[in-house]
Structures are given as structure tokens and as C-alpha cells.
Amino acid sequence: MLAQLVVDPHPATRAAEAVASRLRASQAGVQLGLSGGPAMVPFLEALAAKRAPWSRIGVWQVDEAVVPESHPARTWAQLWGLLAVPATFTGIPVEPATDALGASAAQRYALTLAAPPCRAVLDLIVLSLGPDGSVAALFPGDAALRERCDVVAVAPRAGLARVTLTLPTLARARAIVLIAAGADRRAALGQLLAGDPAIPAGRLRHPDFTVFADAAAVGT
């Protein structure tokens, strides 16, 4: 099923409200997957301010760059620092000094993801849409798009290797939320909504898939 579109002047804030509402509505623990990167910053800031049963929530990284902790591309510090809630955080265990391409980190994270409480099925995943139609660390034309395993190391791009959940893992989540903001996302958003497999986002199919976008991204 293709995504449901919600247009709002502040899509990150609207998405945070929707996610917080889902978290509050759950009577059990929720396993929440969060992507990283600059586009996620407004969402994380907004979500941190929302009321939610954080002690019952597990937060999982969706993607990470294989770089030292002090590197600006490292999203773990962003996730932990901006969200700053009493949830249980599980990060992708990248070790750039000994595992420069992230293969070992991908294997270890897959084992962690497969164990309880997650059992390789996240309850909710929040992604942002890249201008090129990328989601998580899955980029157009990359071999990682064909992977059927749960977690994969992505070939270096612009000098950075990354580890990411794969398309099958994203699609296995019980719900997906995606944020698209800005005119530079307009073409990719159109492809996503049309289900265009030329971009990674266009390959996502899910019965509970909501896209929050602003007017600039929609083109209205």
C-alpha cells in the first residue's frame, strides 16, 4: 500500500505529535526506530517535548555512519542528546578504528535486533526523505537495496561508510512515519507517492505508512 500524505506547515512537529500519540496509546512496550541526520533534528526536538511513557519505550538506531563519536556525521550523539528521555536506547555498535566498513557492526546489530524485546520487528520507524529519494542510509542504485538480511553495511559514499536497516526490515515494522520538508524534496516526494522503484523511498510498501510534508515539498 502506498503512503498516506499529511500536509502541514511544520511537518516535523506534526509527525512528533502523531508519534507521541501512538506511544501513549500503546498498553505495552514500544520499540521505536529512528533515523538520523540533519532533517531529523526538528522532529527529535519536538518529540522530546511530548508526553509519552518513555520508561516502556525502546529506541533503536535505523542508520549510523562509521566514524568516530566526535564526527558531525555520527548520529548517535544527536539521537541521545536531542531526545534526552528515559527510554532504553540501543545504538549501532560502529567501531571505525577496527571495522572501517561497518561489516562487523552490521552483524552484531542484526543479532541484537533479532533478540527480545524487538525480535527483528520494530513497532514504529521514523524516517526522513533525502533529496535523492534516499531513506535511512539506503541510496539510489546501491547494492544494499537488494539485500534481504536485516542490517547491512553500505559501501562508502562521499567518503563515509554506513550501517543501516534494510528495506525488508523497514517494511516489517508495524508502522512507518516519514518526514519530507523543503522544495528540494519535491521531486523525490512525487516519486515516493507514485511508488517509483527508481528511488529507495519509492520501494517502501506498507499498510500503515504516513508521510508528513510541507507545502514546499508537495509543490503547492
FIVOGU-107502 format. One record per residue (C-alpha): residue number from 1; residue in one letter; x, y, z. Coordinates in pm, 1 decimal, always signed. Layout:
{i: NUM aa: A east: X north: Y up: Z} .
...
This chain:
{i: 1 aa: M east: +0.0 north: +0.0 up: +0.0} .
{i: 2 aa: L east: +130.0 north: +347.9 up: -87.1} .
{i: 3 aa: A east: +172.0 north: +620.3 up: +171.3} .
{i: 4 aa: Q east: -94.1 north: +848.2 up: +314.9} .
{i: 5 aa: L east: +8.0 north: +1214.5 up: +277.6} .
{i: 6 aa: V east: -43.6 north: +1475.4 up: +550.1} .
{i: 7 aa: V east: +46.7 north: +1832.2 up: +450.0} .
{i: 8 aa: D east: +136.7 north: +2069.2 up: +732.5} .
{i: 9 aa: P east: +344.6 north: +2389.7 up: +763.2} .
{i: 10 aa: H east: +553.9 north: +2216.1 up: +1029.4} .
{i: 11 aa: P east: +577.1 north: +1850.2 up: +926.5} .
{i: 12 aa: A east: +837.4 north: +1752.4 up: +1186.0} .
{i: 13 aa: T east: +623.1 north: +1886.3 up: +1470.1} .
{i: 14 aa: R east: +310.2 north: +1724.7 up: +1329.3} .
{i: 15 aa: A east: +495.2 north: +1395.0 up: +1293.2} .
{i: 16 aa: A east: +617.7 north: +1418.6 up: +1653.4} .
{i: 17 aa: E east: +259.7 north: +1471.7 up: +1771.4} .
{i: 18 aa: A east: +144.8 north: +1165.5 up: +1578.8} .
{i: 19 aa: V east: +429.0 north: +950.4 up: +1710.0} .
{i: 20 aa: A east: +376.6 north: +1062.8 up: +2070.2} .
{i: 21 aa: S east: +6.1 north: +983.9 up: +2038.5} .
{i: 22 aa: R east: +88.2 north: +631.0 up: +1923.4} .
{i: 23 aa: L east: +331.6 north: +585.6 up: +2210.0} .
{i: 24 aa: R east: +73.2 north: +696.2 up: +2465.8} .
{i: 25 aa: A east: -194.2 north: +473.0 up: +2313.8} .
{i: 26 aa: S east: +13.3 north: +158.0 up: +2346.2} .
{i: 27 aa: Q east: -53.0 north: -54.9 up: +2653.0} .
{i: 28 aa: A east: +274.0 north: -242.6 up: +2611.7} .
{i: 29 aa: G east: +634.0 north: -152.3 up: +2545.1} .
{i: 30 aa: V east: +704.1 north: +9.6 up: +2208.8} .
{i: 31 aa: Q east: +1017.1 north: -48.1 up: +2001.8} .
{i: 32 aa: L east: +1080.1 north: +276.5 up: +1812.3} .
{i: 33 aa: G east: +1329.7 north: +302.1 up: +1526.3} .
{i: 34 aa: L east: +1470.1 north: +647.6 up: +1449.8} .
{i: 35 aa: S east: +1676.8 north: +755.5 up: +1152.8} .
{i: 36 aa: G east: +1947.1 north: +1019.7 up: +1185.9} .
{i: 37 aa: G east: +2073.6 north: +1322.5 up: +1000.8} .
{i: 38 aa: P east: +2003.0 north: +1697.3 up: +997.4} .
{i: 39 aa: A east: +1646.5 north: +1656.2 up: +867.8} .
{i: 40 aa: M east: +1555.6 north: +1463.2 up: +1183.7} .
{i: 41 aa: V east: +1667.1 north: +1736.2 up: +1425.5} .
{i: 42 aa: P east: +1334.8 north: +1930.8 up: +1436.5} .
{i: 43 aa: F east: +1146.1 north: +1604.8 up: +1484.8} .
{i: 44 aa: L east: +1367.8 north: +1487.8 up: +1771.3} .
{i: 45 aa: E east: +1342.4 north: +1825.1 up: +1943.8} .
{i: 46 aa: A east: +963.8 north: +1822.4 up: +1911.0} .
{i: 47 aa: L east: +930.5 north: +1460.0 up: +2024.1} .
{i: 48 aa: A east: +1143.2 north: +1521.7 up: +2333.6} .
{i: 49 aa: A east: +890.1 north: +1780.8 up: +2448.4} .
{i: 50 aa: K east: +592.9 north: +1544.2 up: +2417.0} .
{i: 51 aa: R east: +440.3 north: +1343.3 up: +2697.7} .
{i: 52 aa: A east: +496.2 north: +971.1 up: +2648.1} .
{i: 53 aa: P east: +555.3 north: +659.2 up: +2863.5} .
{i: 54 aa: W east: +927.7 north: +670.8 up: +2791.3} .
{i: 55 aa: S east: +1023.9 north: +409.3 up: +3050.0} .
{i: 56 aa: R east: +834.9 north: +149.9 up: +2842.2} .
{i: 57 aa: I east: +989.9 north: +253.3 up: +2511.5} .
{i: 58 aa: G east: +1296.8 north: +115.6 up: +2339.0} .
{i: 59 aa: V east: +1470.0 north: +347.7 up: +2092.9} .
{i: 60 aa: W east: +1670.9 north: +189.1 up: +1811.8} .
{i: 61 aa: Q east: +1900.8 north: +345.7 up: +1556.9} .
{i: 62 aa: V east: +1795.7 north: +294.2 up: +1195.2} .
{i: 63 aa: D east: +2128.4 north: +402.0 up: +1045.1} .
{i: 64 aa: E east: +2471.9 north: +522.5 up: +1150.4} .
{i: 65 aa: A east: +2792.7 north: +645.0 up: +989.5} .
{i: 66 aa: V east: +3112.1 north: +452.0 up: +1061.4} .
{i: 67 aa: V east: +3302.1 north: +747.2 up: +1205.5} .
{i: 68 aa: P east: +3440.6 north: +847.8 up: +1546.7} .
{i: 69 aa: E east: +3195.3 north: +973.0 up: +1807.8} .
{i: 70 aa: S east: +3315.1 north: +1331.4 up: +1764.8} .
{i: 71 aa: H east: +3246.8 north: +1334.5 up: +1388.6} .
{i: 72 aa: P east: +2948.2 north: +1552.1 up: +1284.0} .
{i: 73 aa: A east: +2808.5 north: +1267.5 up: +1070.5} .
{i: 74 aa: R east: +2777.0 north: +1040.2 up: +1374.8} .
{i: 75 aa: T east: +2407.6 north: +1037.7 up: +1462.3} .
{i: 76 aa: W east: +2421.6 north: +856.1 up: +1796.5} .
{i: 77 aa: A east: +2516.3 north: +1173.6 up: +1985.5} .
{i: 78 aa: Q east: +2239.7 north: +1359.1 up: +1801.2} .
{i: 79 aa: L east: +1980.0 north: +1098.7 up: +1892.3} .
{i: 80 aa: W east: +2084.2 north: +1066.3 up: +2255.4} .
{i: 81 aa: G east: +2145.6 north: +1437.9 up: +2307.2} .
{i: 82 aa: L east: +1833.0 north: +1579.1 up: +2143.0} .
{i: 83 aa: L east: +1581.3 north: +1321.4 up: +2258.8} .
{i: 84 aa: A east: +1713.4 north: +1306.1 up: +2617.2} .
{i: 85 aa: V east: +1427.1 north: +1097.1 up: +2756.0} .
{i: 86 aa: P east: +1433.4 north: +799.6 up: +2999.0} .
{i: 87 aa: A east: +1387.4 north: +538.9 up: +2726.9} .
{i: 88 aa: T east: +1612.2 north: +239.4 up: +2659.8} .
{i: 89 aa: F east: +1848.4 north: +331.7 up: +2375.6} .
{i: 90 aa: T east: +2015.7 north: +74.5 up: +2150.7} .
{i: 91 aa: G east: +2276.4 north: +207.1 up: +1909.7} .
{i: 92 aa: I east: +2452.8 north: +56.3 up: +1611.1} .
{i: 93 aa: P east: +2793.4 north: -50.5 up: +1751.8} .
{i: 94 aa: V east: +3025.2 north: +105.1 up: +1494.9} .
{i: 95 aa: E east: +3399.5 north: +85.2 up: +1562.3} .
{i: 96 aa: P east: +3574.4 north: +286.3 up: +1288.3} .
{i: 97 aa: A east: +3923.9 north: +205.9 up: +1414.2} .
{i: 98 aa: T east: +3881.2 north: -172.4 up: +1379.5} .
{i: 99 aa: D east: +3579.0 north: -209.8 up: +1148.8} .
{i: 100 aa: A east: +3618.0 north: +67.9 up: +893.0} .
{i: 101 aa: L east: +3345.8 north: -56.4 up: +656.9} .
{i: 102 aa: G east: +3096.4 north: -150.0 up: +926.9} .
{i: 103 aa: A east: +3054.4 north: -518.7 up: +836.7} .
{i: 104 aa: S east: +3110.2 north: -642.3 up: +1191.5} .
{i: 105 aa: A east: +2883.6 north: -371.7 up: +1334.3} .
{i: 106 aa: A east: +2606.2 north: -476.3 up: +1094.9} .
{i: 107 aa: Q east: +2633.2 north: -839.9 up: +1203.7} .
{i: 108 aa: R east: +2631.4 north: -756.2 up: +1573.9} .
{i: 109 aa: Y east: +2339.9 north: -515.9 up: +1543.5} .
{i: 110 aa: A east: +2140.2 north: -774.0 up: +1349.5} .
{i: 111 aa: L east: +2185.0 north: -1020.3 up: +1636.8} .
{i: 112 aa: T east: +2075.4 north: -759.9 up: +1891.1} .
{i: 113 aa: L east: +1775.7 north: -666.1 up: +1678.4} .
{i: 114 aa: A east: +1671.8 north: -1031.3 up: +1644.6} .
{i: 115 aa: A east: +1670.1 north: -1089.8 up: +2020.5} .
{i: 116 aa: P east: +1389.5 north: -990.3 up: +2261.1} .
{i: 117 aa: P east: +1224.7 north: -745.8 up: +2303.1} .
{i: 118 aa: C east: +1241.8 north: -648.2 up: +1937.4} .
{i: 119 aa: R east: +1270.1 north: -986.7 up: +1762.3} .
{i: 120 aa: A east: +1359.1 north: -804.4 up: +1438.3} .
{i: 121 aa: V east: +1020.1 north: -629.4 up: +1421.8} .
{i: 122 aa: L east: +1008.6 north: -264.1 up: +1524.8} .
{i: 123 aa: D east: +669.9 north: -123.1 up: +1620.9} .
{i: 124 aa: L east: +725.6 north: +215.1 up: +1458.9} .
{i: 125 aa: I east: +1000.0 north: +357.9 up: +1239.5} .
{i: 126 aa: V east: +1052.4 north: +728.5 up: +1168.9} .
{i: 127 aa: L east: +1247.7 north: +824.9 up: +857.2} .
{i: 128 aa: S east: +1329.7 north: +1140.2 up: +665.8} .
{i: 129 aa: L east: +1329.4 north: +1171.0 up: +287.9} .
{i: 130 aa: G east: +1653.0 north: +1273.6 up: +119.4} .
{i: 131 aa: P east: +1653.2 north: +1498.7 up: -189.1} .
{i: 132 aa: D east: +1767.5 north: +1197.5 up: -392.9} .
{i: 133 aa: G east: +1489.1 north: +975.6 up: -258.2} .
{i: 134 aa: S east: +1709.0 north: +805.9 up: -1.4} .
{i: 135 aa: V east: +1576.9 north: +674.5 up: +329.0} .
{i: 136 aa: A east: +1786.2 north: +560.2 up: +625.1} .
{i: 137 aa: A east: +2127.4 north: +500.1 up: +462.9} .
{i: 138 aa: L east: +1977.8 north: +342.6 up: +150.1} .
{i: 139 aa: F east: +2070.5 north: +538.2 up: -161.6} .
{i: 140 aa: P east: +1961.0 north: +512.0 up: -527.1} .
{i: 141 aa: G east: +2145.8 north: +243.8 up: -718.3} .
{i: 142 aa: D east: +2321.7 north: +99.8 up: -413.4} .
{i: 143 aa: A east: +2368.1 north: -276.2 up: -385.4} .
{i: 144 aa: A east: +2225.5 north: -257.1 up: -32.2} .
{i: 145 aa: L east: +1879.1 north: -212.8 up: -185.0} .
{i: 146 aa: R east: +1889.4 north: -577.5 up: -292.6} .
{i: 147 aa: E east: +1986.4 north: -714.6 up: +48.2} .
{i: 148 aa: R east: +1737.5 north: -943.1 up: +222.8} .
{i: 149 aa: C east: +1916.7 north: -955.1 up: +559.0} .
{i: 150 aa: D east: +1808.9 north: -730.7 up: +847.9} .
{i: 151 aa: V east: +2109.3 north: -497.7 up: +871.1} .
{i: 152 aa: V east: +2374.5 north: -416.7 up: +612.0} .
{i: 153 aa: A east: +2698.2 north: -222.1 up: +579.6} .
{i: 154 aa: V east: +2667.3 north: +29.2 up: +296.1} .
{i: 155 aa: A east: +2959.7 north: +96.1 up: +61.4} .
{i: 156 aa: P east: +3133.7 north: +427.8 up: +133.1} .
{i: 157 aa: R east: +2960.4 north: +730.2 up: -12.3} .
{i: 158 aa: A east: +3128.0 north: +1071.2 up: -7.0} .
{i: 159 aa: G east: +3399.6 north: +902.5 up: +198.0} .
{i: 160 aa: L east: +3164.2 north: +765.1 up: +464.0} .
{i: 161 aa: A east: +3072.9 north: +401.8 up: +519.9} .
{i: 162 aa: R east: +2738.9 north: +346.2 up: +690.7} .
{i: 163 aa: V east: +2535.9 north: +73.5 up: +858.1} .
{i: 164 aa: T east: +2160.6 north: +66.0 up: +801.6} .
{i: 165 aa: L east: +1846.5 north: -136.7 up: +838.4} .
{i: 166 aa: T east: +1746.1 north: -283.8 up: +502.5} .
{i: 167 aa: L east: +1425.5 north: -234.4 up: +306.1} .
{i: 168 aa: P east: +1278.8 north: -567.5 up: +428.2} .
{i: 169 aa: T east: +1343.4 north: -466.5 up: +790.2} .
{i: 170 aa: L east: +1183.6 north: -125.8 up: +738.6} .
{i: 171 aa: A east: +882.0 north: -284.5 up: +569.8} .
{i: 172 aa: R east: +843.1 north: -537.0 up: +852.6} .
{i: 173 aa: A east: +778.2 north: -259.8 up: +1106.4} .
{i: 174 aa: R east: +421.8 north: -228.4 up: +1227.8} .
{i: 175 aa: A east: +406.0 north: +135.0 up: +1112.7} .
{i: 176 aa: I east: +622.5 north: +383.6 up: +922.0} .
{i: 177 aa: V east: +632.6 north: +762.5 up: +950.2} .
{i: 178 aa: L east: +833.0 north: +968.9 up: +701.8} .
{i: 179 aa: I east: +910.8 north: +1341.9 up: +703.7} .
{i: 180 aa: A east: +966.1 north: +1545.6 up: +386.0} .
{i: 181 aa: A east: +1038.8 north: +1917.0 up: +417.7} .
{i: 182 aa: G east: +1159.4 north: +2169.2 up: +161.4} .
{i: 183 aa: A east: +1138.4 north: +2226.5 up: -211.9} .
{i: 184 aa: D east: +1448.7 north: +2015.2 up: -271.2} .
{i: 185 aa: R east: +1240.7 north: +1709.9 up: -170.2} .
{i: 186 aa: R east: +960.0 north: +1781.9 up: -417.7} .
{i: 187 aa: A east: +1070.1 north: +1551.0 up: -698.7} .
{i: 188 aa: A east: +1155.6 north: +1267.4 up: -461.0} .
{i: 189 aa: L east: +825.1 north: +1304.6 up: -277.6} .
{i: 190 aa: G east: +635.2 north: +1278.7 up: -603.8} .
{i: 191 aa: Q east: +823.4 north: +959.2 up: -687.3} .
{i: 192 aa: L east: +758.3 north: +817.3 up: -340.4} .
{i: 193 aa: L east: +384.3 north: +882.0 up: -359.6} .
{i: 194 aa: A east: +376.8 north: +722.1 up: -705.3} .
{i: 195 aa: G east: +561.6 north: +415.7 up: -577.3} .
{i: 196 aa: D east: +850.8 north: +471.9 up: -817.3} .
{i: 197 aa: P east: +1111.0 north: +198.0 up: -753.1} .
{i: 198 aa: A east: +1383.5 north: +416.3 up: -905.0} .
{i: 199 aa: I east: +1432.7 north: +565.1 up: -558.3} .
{i: 200 aa: P east: +1464.1 north: +375.9 up: -228.7} .
{i: 201 aa: A east: +1167.2 north: +556.8 up: -71.3} .
{i: 202 aa: G east: +950.5 north: +457.2 up: -366.4} .
{i: 203 aa: R east: +1011.6 north: +90.6 up: -287.9} .
{i: 204 aa: L east: +851.5 north: +111.3 up: +54.4} .
{i: 205 aa: R east: +510.3 north: -51.5 up: +71.9} .
{i: 206 aa: H east: +321.5 north: -67.7 up: +398.6} .
{i: 207 aa: P east: -42.9 north: -71.2 up: +515.0} .
{i: 208 aa: D east: +37.1 north: +187.2 up: +786.7} .
{i: 209 aa: F east: +267.1 north: +439.2 up: +616.7} .
{i: 210 aa: T east: +220.1 north: +813.3 up: +674.3} .
{i: 211 aa: V east: +419.1 north: +1093.4 up: +511.6} .
{i: 212 aa: F east: +424.1 north: +1435.5 up: +676.1} .
{i: 213 aa: A east: +528.2 north: +1704.8 up: +428.4} .
{i: 214 aa: D east: +519.4 north: +2081.7 up: +395.2} .
{i: 215 aa: A east: +376.0 north: +2275.3 up: +100.9} .
{i: 216 aa: A east: +721.2 north: +2331.8 up: -46.2} .
{i: 217 aa: A east: +783.8 north: +1958.2 up: -69.2} .
{i: 218 aa: V east: +437.9 north: +1893.0 up: -209.6} .
{i: 219 aa: G east: +463.5 north: +2177.4 up: -459.4} .
{i: 220 aa: T east: +152.8 north: +2370.2 up: -358.3} .
